[in-house]
């Protein structure tokens, strides 16, 4: 019984710490994203125009993925709610 309580407490504490670090890292990545991109572009051996094309392509793909997943989740949730209400 003691081992299980200790294990649960340890896992909850680890989860809270990891979640805090995830929020902290996400905050600073979003805050300094412009500086991070410019640093990566400076390190890139590609010409500037190809770097910009690559960045724009990445933004387009990321937006399409987020939009597709969001719409898919919305449709699935709506259909699931309808089926749940019917049965």
Secondary structure as GFF3:
##gff-version 3
##sequence-region A 1 87
A	DSSP	alpha_helix	2	31	.	.	.	ID=ss1
A	DSSP	alpha_helix	33	43	.	.	.	ID=ss2
A	DSSP	alpha_helix	48	86	.	.	.	ID=ss3
###
